């Protein structure tokens, strides 16, 4: 099978297209999926670069990629939730017993997949696992956002932020989002009640007493958010902040480490199929163009997701 692999850490120069990679062998509790599309995330180029080497070391050669959508080709012993021919999506990484999704076949723990949303194509579904679960976990599991509450979402045009805007609206919240000037109308189209241009407007002068903040940006956006959250409010940040608000603000900050599970993916599927949550694809590449896709993701400004077309 064809796979995008690395044999050492580094930049795009270490990426190799292996046309004769061995098809992974199915083991207890795992399924083999024929990959139709693979989502590309910032974590993919960071893994390639070796950012996580100390606590998530790879065994070389390693196949890159996590998010995917495809069709089940083989089911391992002990798996009862899926059968051959099921259309599924999920997340598989080469250091968790899986085999990496930038390939024609991926081996993945059955606990990390779910049936693909019927409303989405494989390309759209492949874009969803990490960003969708990130938004779901923050808004529902951590914030427990309720109808009528007010939330500020930083980075409303991004992959995570765009889904967070839609999920928050489905929950009945009043949604304020920040974005660049070129994305204001796009973020409004996702359902945001108020959109702030972070380049020309100071959100601290336009926002106050929100119940929660979901931060996908970090830096000054995070620290300035302390002043706009009501006492007892909560901030969830994707950037693992090492900052704490002054004690008199009475806020909680949760640095989120997203955990993709089949259970959360199932709930995400329901949101897509029943509430009409949409996935925006910024740009697509073929599997052979994985290096270019990682470079584009690392250096560009994106509205939505980058996806590899595998089949």
Buried (B, 14 or more C-beta within 10 A) or exposed (E): BBBBBBEEBEEBEBBBBBEEBEBBEBBEEBBBBBBBBBBBBBBBBEBBBBEBEEEEEBEEBBBBBBBBBBBBBBBBEEBEBBEEEBBBBBBBBBBEBBBBBBBBBBBBBBBBBBBBBEBBBBBBBBBBBBBBBBBBBBBBBBBEBEEEBBBBBBBBBBBBBBBBBBBBBBBEBBBBBBBBEEBBEBBBBBBBBBBBBBEEEEBEEEBEEBBBBBBBBBEEBBEBBBEBBBEEBBBBBBBEBEEEBEEEBEBBBBBBEBEBBBEBBEBBBEBBBEEEBBBBBBBBBEBEBBBBBBBBBBEEEBBBBBBBBBE
